[in-house]
Amino acid sequence: MTTATAAVSLSADDARRLALRAQGFLGAPDRRGGVRGILRHLGAVQLDTISVLARSHELIPYARLGAVGREAVERAYWSEQHAFEYWSHAACILPIEEWPHFAFRRRVKRAQGYRWHRMKDKEGSCRLVLDRLRAEGPLTSTELGGAKNGGPWWDWSETKIAVEWLLDAGDVVVTERRGWKRVYDLAERAVPDELLHDDLDDRECLRRLVRLAGQSLGVGTRADLADYHRLKGEQVDSVIADSGLVPVEVEGWGRPAWADPAALAAPPRGRHRTTLLSPFDSLVWDRARTERIFGFAHRLEAYVPKPKRVHGYFAMPVLSGGHLVGRIDPAREGRTLVARQVTLESPKAAPAAARALREAAEWVGCSDVRVERAATPAEAAAVTAELAAL
């Protein structure tokens, strides 16, 4: 890394390594911090309904720490007022200390007055939900009276509309998922007193989230910083000069970028993880950034019609040696982890793919691994041979 008068100049490789370390994939992981440390470090862990190996929020700490117990993951997120769920990059688990910094978004929701649905009796329905939570403690929407009217998934009941509106506005907090159902509680009970306020103005909230995005990314463009917590580009512009991030020039990016000064102060080094990544992992959730940094074009094909899929329903990128070296679409059949589709960037990636598969299998309690299909018969044979040698 070299410093010029106007900005710090980074090679493309510098930027890649900064991103890997910032995301917890380069250097020794903070095992003492555990899952909670990972959440604080990333600032947001995305939730998603799809569960193949495990749900995405379980895969995030696994990818960084290795075979951490799945029940321990849930306990770490949802006990002792440590986290809450809210809209960030998408529906995300967020560290509870960031509650005040989402005040700007709660104000926007309140001003809008509704999300997608409108209530027939807003005042009465909200009062009923709040009274039930106050009297009975945390409840799911089913326990509150039912989430749907019996039609399609978007045909929400009045109760579901009310509790989701109260969530948007900050009167109610999601404190955990129970059987994948959101569990709602009163904000006054779920958020520690010292954090339960909307005192910070929009500018202070945005400055904090832009700074956090820079720390979590290591280095990023305006679009990268905005995407991390789903801000607007103009919002980033309004605070970037006061965010504490350092302007940098990155080889090949062709656009302004900013980096975390602490990351620049200590060149990244250490061991790399070899692992499967959730498509919703914050290292790769921004497809344009992933292609820019890793030269790896990735698309989630779960919502693509089966005949049009190239890499599979839930193709998981394979990270090894600081590079994305392939994709594996996994499935479970009893005690066997099946690689339904393996696609490698190079035949040399076969050992990494095998190691990633074997570790993932052990983590989810599978004793066997089988390669069902690969981009070529030679790739299938190479990965199968490497698995047999482990």
C-alpha positions as CSV (number, residue, x, y, z in Angstrom):
1,M,0.0,0.0,0.0
2,T,1.4,3.4,-1.0
3,T,0.2,6.8,0.2
4,A,-0.2,9.6,-2.3
5,T,-0.8,13.3,-1.5
6,A,-4.5,13.2,-2.4
7,A,-5.5,9.6,-1.5
8,V,-4.2,6.2,-0.5
9,S,-3.6,4.0,-3.5
10,L,-4.5,0.3,-3.2
11,S,-3.9,-2.5,-5.6
12,A,-6.8,-4.8,-6.5
13,D,-5.2,-7.4,-4.3
14,D,-4.9,-5.0,-1.4
15,A,-8.6,-4.2,-1.6
16,R,-9.5,-7.9,-1.8
17,R,-7.5,-8.7,1.3
18,L,-8.9,-5.7,3.2
19,A,-12.4,-6.9,2.4
20,L,-11.6,-10.5,3.5
21,R,-10.2,-9.4,6.8
22,A,-13.0,-6.9,7.5
23,Q,-15.5,-9.7,6.9
24,G,-13.6,-12.1,9.2
25,F,-12.1,-14.5,6.6
26,L,-8.4,-13.5,6.9
27,G,-6.5,-14.0,10.1
28,A,-7.4,-15.8,13.3
29,P,-11.1,-15.5,14.2
30,D,-12.1,-14.0,17.5
31,R,-13.2,-17.2,19.2
32,R,-13.6,-15.6,22.5
33,G,-16.1,-13.1,21.0
34,G,-17.9,-16.1,19.3
35,V,-21.1,-15.6,17.5
36,R,-21.9,-12.3,19.2
37,G,-18.5,-11.0,18.2
38,I,-19.2,-11.9,14.6
39,L,-22.5,-10.1,14.8
40,R,-20.9,-6.9,16.2
41,H,-18.0,-7.2,13.7
42,L,-20.4,-7.5,10.7
43,G,-23.0,-5.1,12.0
44,A,-25.8,-7.1,10.3
45,V,-26.6,-10.7,9.6
46,Q,-29.2,-11.3,7.0
47,L,-32.1,-13.7,7.6
48,D,-33.8,-15.8,4.9
49,T,-36.4,-18.4,4.7
50,I,-34.4,-20.9,2.6
51,S,-32.8,-23.7,4.6
52,V,-30.6,-26.3,2.9
53,L,-27.5,-27.0,5.0
54,A,-28.9,-24.6,7.6
55,R,-30.5,-21.2,7.6
56,S,-28.4,-18.3,6.4
57,H,-28.0,-16.7,9.8
58,E,-26.5,-19.9,11.1
59,L,-24.2,-20.2,8.1
60,I,-22.6,-16.8,8.7
61,P,-20.8,-17.6,12.0
62,Y,-20.1,-21.2,10.8
63,A,-18.2,-19.8,7.7
64,R,-16.0,-17.8,10.0
65,L,-15.6,-19.9,13.2
66,G,-16.1,-23.4,11.9
67,A,-18.4,-26.0,13.4
68,V,-20.0,-23.9,16.2
69,G,-23.0,-25.6,17.6
70,R,-26.2,-24.6,15.9
71,E,-28.2,-24.3,19.1
72,A,-25.4,-22.1,20.5
73,V,-25.8,-19.8,17.5
74,E,-29.4,-19.2,18.3
75,R,-28.8,-18.7,22.0
76,A,-26.0,-16.2,21.2
77,Y,-28.2,-14.1,19.0
78,W,-31.4,-14.1,21.0
79,S,-30.5,-14.2,24.7
80,E,-29.7,-11.4,27.2
81,Q,-31.1,-8.6,25.1
82,H,-28.1,-8.9,22.8
83,A,-29.8,-8.5,19.4
84,F,-32.9,-7.4,17.6
85,E,-34.4,-7.9,14.1
86,Y,-35.1,-5.0,11.8
87,W,-34.7,-3.8,8.3
88,S,-31.1,-3.1,7.3
89,H,-29.6,-4.7,4.2
90,A,-32.8,-6.8,4.3
91,A,-34.5,-8.4,7.3
92,C,-31.4,-8.7,9.5
93,I,-30.3,-9.6,13.0
94,L,-28.6,-6.4,14.4
95,P,-26.6,-5.8,17.5
96,I,-28.8,-4.2,20.2
97,E,-26.4,-1.3,20.6
98,E,-27.3,-0.1,17.1
99,W,-31.0,0.4,18.0
100,P,-30.6,4.2,18.4
101,H,-29.0,4.4,15.0
102,F,-32.1,3.1,13.2
103,A,-34.2,6.0,14.5
104,F,-33.9,7.7,11.1
105,R,-35.7,4.7,9.5
106,R,-38.3,4.5,12.2
107,R,-39.1,8.2,11.6
108,V,-39.5,7.6,7.9
109,K,-41.9,4.7,8.6
110,R,-44.0,6.7,11.0
111,A,-44.2,9.6,8.6
112,Q,-45.4,7.2,5.8
113,G,-48.0,5.8,8.1
114,Y,-48.1,2.3,6.7
115,R,-45.9,-0.3,5.0
116,W,-47.7,-2.2,2.3
117,H,-51.1,-2.8,3.8
118,R,-53.6,-0.4,5.4
119,M,-55.5,-1.3,8.5
120,K,-59.3,-1.0,8.7
121,D,-59.0,0.3,12.3
122,K,-55.4,1.3,12.9
123,E,-55.8,2.8,16.4
124,G,-57.9,-0.1,17.7
125,S,-55.8,-2.9,16.1
126,C,-52.6,-1.5,17.4
127,R,-53.9,-0.9,20.8
128,L,-55.1,-4.6,20.9
129,V,-51.7,-5.9,19.9
130,L,-49.9,-3.7,22.5
131,D,-52.3,-4.7,25.3
132,R,-51.8,-8.4,24.5
133,L,-48.0,-8.1,24.5
134,R,-48.1,-6.0,27.7
135,A,-50.3,-8.6,29.5
136,E,-48.9,-11.9,28.1
137,G,-45.3,-11.2,27.1
138,P,-43.6,-12.0,23.8
139,L,-45.9,-13.6,21.2
140,T,-45.9,-14.7,17.6
141,S,-48.4,-13.3,15.1
142,T,-50.2,-16.7,15.3
143,E,-50.5,-16.4,19.1
144,L,-51.7,-12.8,18.7
145,G,-54.6,-14.1,16.6
146,G,-53.3,-15.3,13.2
147,A,-51.0,-14.0,10.5
148,K,-53.1,-14.6,7.4
149,N,-56.7,-14.4,6.3
150,G,-56.5,-17.8,4.6
151,G,-55.5,-16.5,1.1
152,P,-52.0,-16.0,-0.4
153,W,-49.0,-15.2,1.7
154,W,-49.5,-11.5,1.3
155,D,-53.1,-11.7,2.5
156,W,-52.2,-10.6,6.0
157,S,-54.7,-10.5,8.9
158,E,-55.5,-7.2,10.5
159,T,-53.4,-8.3,13.5
160,K,-50.4,-9.2,11.4
161,I,-50.6,-5.8,9.6
162,A,-50.8,-4.1,13.0
163,V,-47.9,-5.8,14.6
164,E,-45.6,-5.3,11.6
165,W,-46.5,-1.7,11.5
166,L,-45.7,-1.4,15.2
167,L,-42.4,-3.1,14.4
168,D,-41.6,-0.6,11.7
169,A,-42.4,2.3,14.0
170,G,-40.4,1.0,16.9
171,D,-43.1,0.3,19.4
172,V,-42.6,-3.4,19.0
173,V,-39.3,-5.4,18.6
174,V,-38.6,-8.9,17.1
175,T,-36.6,-10.5,19.8
176,E,-36.2,-14.0,18.3
177,R,-37.5,-16.5,15.7
178,R,-39.4,-19.5,17.1
179,G,-40.0,-22.2,14.5
180,W,-39.1,-19.4,12.0
181,K,-42.0,-17.3,13.2
182,R,-41.1,-13.8,14.5
183,V,-41.6,-13.3,18.2
184,Y,-42.7,-9.8,19.1
185,D,-42.3,-7.9,22.3
186,L,-42.7,-4.4,23.5
187,A,-39.7,-2.2,22.8
188,E,-39.8,-0.9,26.3
189,R,-39.2,-4.4,27.6
190,A,-36.8,-5.7,24.9
191,V,-34.4,-2.8,24.5
192,P,-32.2,-1.7,27.4
193,D,-33.3,1.6,29.0
194,E,-30.1,3.4,28.0
195,L,-30.7,2.5,24.3
196,L,-34.4,3.0,24.1
197,H,-34.6,6.4,22.5
198,D,-34.8,8.2,19.2
199,D,-32.7,11.1,20.3
200,L,-30.2,10.9,17.5
201,D,-30.9,13.1,14.4
202,D,-30.9,11.6,10.9
203,R,-27.4,12.9,10.2
204,E,-25.9,11.2,13.3
205,C,-27.7,7.9,12.4
206,L,-26.4,8.0,8.9
207,R,-22.9,8.9,9.8
208,R,-22.8,5.9,12.2
209,L,-24.2,3.5,9.6
210,V,-21.8,4.7,6.9
211,R,-18.9,4.4,9.2
212,L,-20.0,0.9,10.3
213,A,-20.4,-0.1,6.6
214,G,-16.9,1.0,5.9
215,Q,-15.5,-1.0,8.9
216,S,-17.4,-4.1,7.9
217,L,-16.4,-3.8,4.2
218,G,-12.8,-2.7,4.8
219,V,-13.0,-0.7,1.6
220,G,-15.9,0.2,-0.6
221,T,-17.4,2.5,-3.2
222,R,-20.3,4.9,-2.6
223,A,-22.7,2.2,-3.9
224,D,-21.0,-0.5,-1.6
225,L,-21.4,1.7,1.5
226,A,-25.0,2.5,0.6
227,D,-26.0,-1.1,-0.1
228,Y,-24.7,-2.5,3.2
229,H,-27.6,-1.0,5.3
230,R,-29.7,-0.1,2.2
231,L,-29.1,3.7,2.4
232,K,-29.5,6.0,-0.6
233,G,-26.5,7.3,-2.4
234,E,-27.4,10.9,-1.4
235,Q,-27.5,9.9,2.2
236,V,-24.0,8.5,2.0
237,D,-22.9,11.7,0.2
238,S,-24.3,13.9,3.0
239,V,-22.1,12.3,5.7
240,I,-19.1,10.7,4.0
241,A,-16.8,13.6,4.8
242,D,-17.6,13.3,8.5
243,S,-17.7,9.5,8.7
244,G,-14.0,9.0,9.5
245,L,-13.5,6.9,6.4
246,V,-10.4,7.6,4.3
247,P,-10.7,8.4,0.5
248,V,-8.7,5.8,-1.5
249,E,-8.1,4.9,-5.1
250,V,-8.4,1.2,-6.0
251,E,-6.7,-0.2,-9.0
252,G,-9.3,-1.1,-11.7
253,W,-12.3,0.2,-9.8
254,G,-12.5,3.4,-11.8
255,R,-14.6,5.2,-9.2
256,P,-14.1,6.9,-5.8
257,A,-13.8,4.6,-2.8
258,W,-13.3,4.9,1.0
259,A,-11.6,2.6,3.5
260,D,-11.5,2.1,7.2
261,P,-8.4,3.9,8.6
262,A,-7.8,1.2,11.2
263,A,-7.7,-1.4,8.4
264,L,-5.2,0.7,6.4
265,A,-3.0,1.0,9.5
266,A,-2.4,-2.7,9.8
267,P,-1.7,-4.7,6.6
268,P,-3.9,-7.8,6.5
269,R,-2.2,-11.1,7.0
270,G,-2.9,-14.5,8.5
271,R,-4.6,-17.7,7.5
272,H,-7.5,-18.0,5.1
273,R,-10.7,-20.0,5.7
274,T,-11.8,-22.7,3.3
275,T,-15.6,-22.8,3.5
276,L,-18.9,-22.7,1.8
277,L,-20.7,-19.4,1.9
278,S,-24.3,-18.6,2.1
279,P,-25.4,-16.6,-1.0
280,F,-26.7,-14.1,1.7
281,D,-23.3,-13.8,3.4
282,S,-22.3,-10.1,3.6
283,L,-19.0,-11.0,1.8
284,V,-21.0,-11.8,-1.4
285,W,-24.5,-10.4,-0.9
286,D,-23.7,-7.4,-3.2
287,R,-23.3,-9.1,-6.6
288,A,-21.7,-6.2,-8.4
289,R,-19.1,-5.8,-5.6
290,T,-18.4,-9.5,-5.6
291,E,-17.6,-9.5,-9.3
292,R,-15.4,-6.4,-8.9
293,I,-13.4,-7.7,-6.0
294,F,-13.2,-11.5,-6.8
295,G,-13.9,-11.6,-10.6
296,F,-16.7,-14.0,-9.7
297,A,-20.2,-13.6,-11.1
298,H,-22.7,-15.2,-8.8
299,R,-26.5,-15.3,-8.9
300,L,-29.0,-17.0,-6.5
301,E,-31.0,-19.3,-8.7
302,A,-33.6,-20.4,-6.1
303,Y,-36.2,-18.3,-7.8
304,V,-35.1,-19.2,-11.3
305,P,-37.2,-21.9,-13.1
306,K,-35.4,-25.3,-12.7
307,P,-34.7,-25.8,-16.4
308,K,-33.0,-22.4,-16.6
309,R,-30.7,-23.0,-13.6
310,V,-27.0,-23.1,-14.3
311,H,-25.4,-23.8,-10.9
312,G,-28.3,-25.0,-8.9
313,Y,-31.1,-24.0,-6.5
314,F,-28.9,-22.8,-3.6
315,A,-25.4,-22.7,-5.1
316,M,-22.9,-21.7,-2.4
317,P,-19.7,-20.1,-3.3
318,V,-16.5,-21.9,-2.2
319,L,-14.0,-19.6,-0.5
320,S,-10.4,-20.8,-0.3
321,G,-7.1,-19.0,-0.2
322,G,-8.8,-15.7,-0.3
323,H,-10.5,-16.4,-3.6
324,L,-13.9,-17.7,-4.7
325,V,-12.9,-20.9,-6.4
326,G,-16.2,-22.6,-7.3
327,R,-19.9,-23.2,-6.4
328,I,-21.6,-26.2,-4.8
329,D,-25.3,-26.7,-4.7
330,P,-25.9,-28.9,-1.6
331,A,-28.8,-31.0,-0.3
332,R,-29.2,-33.5,2.5
333,E,-30.5,-37.1,2.1
334,G,-30.6,-38.6,5.6
335,R,-27.0,-38.8,6.8
336,T,-25.6,-38.0,3.4
337,L,-24.6,-34.5,2.2
338,V,-25.2,-34.5,-1.5
339,A,-23.4,-32.1,-3.9
340,R,-26.1,-31.9,-6.5
341,Q,-24.0,-29.6,-8.7
342,V,-20.3,-28.8,-8.4
343,T,-18.8,-26.0,-10.6
344,L,-15.2,-25.2,-10.2
345,E,-13.3,-22.2,-11.5
346,S,-10.3,-24.4,-12.1
347,P,-9.5,-28.2,-11.6
348,K,-7.0,-27.1,-8.9
349,A,-10.0,-26.1,-6.7
350,A,-11.0,-29.8,-6.2
351,P,-9.2,-30.2,-2.9
352,A,-10.7,-27.0,-1.5
353,A,-14.2,-28.1,-2.6
354,A,-13.8,-31.4,-0.9
355,R,-12.5,-29.9,2.3
356,A,-15.4,-27.4,2.4
357,L,-17.9,-30.3,1.7
358,R,-16.5,-32.5,4.4
359,E,-16.4,-29.8,7.1
360,A,-20.0,-28.8,6.2
361,A,-21.2,-32.4,6.4
362,E,-19.7,-32.9,9.8
363,W,-21.2,-29.7,11.1
364,V,-24.8,-30.7,10.1
365,G,-24.4,-34.3,11.3
366,C,-23.9,-36.1,8.0
367,S,-21.5,-39.0,7.9
368,D,-21.2,-39.3,4.1
369,V,-20.7,-36.9,1.2
370,R,-21.7,-37.8,-2.4
371,V,-21.0,-35.8,-5.6
372,E,-24.1,-36.2,-7.8
373,R,-23.2,-34.0,-10.7
374,A,-20.4,-31.6,-11.8
375,A,-19.7,-29.3,-14.7
376,T,-17.6,-32.1,-16.2
377,P,-17.1,-35.7,-15.3
378,A,-13.5,-35.0,-14.6
379,E,-14.5,-32.4,-11.9
380,A,-16.9,-34.9,-10.3
381,A,-14.1,-37.6,-10.3
382,A,-11.5,-35.1,-8.9
383,V,-13.7,-33.9,-6.0
384,T,-14.9,-37.5,-5.2
385,A,-11.2,-38.7,-5.1
386,E,-10.3,-35.8,-2.8
387,L,-13.2,-36.6,-0.5
388,A,-12.0,-40.3,-0.3
389,A,-8.6,-39.1,0.8
390,L,-9.9,-37.0,3.7
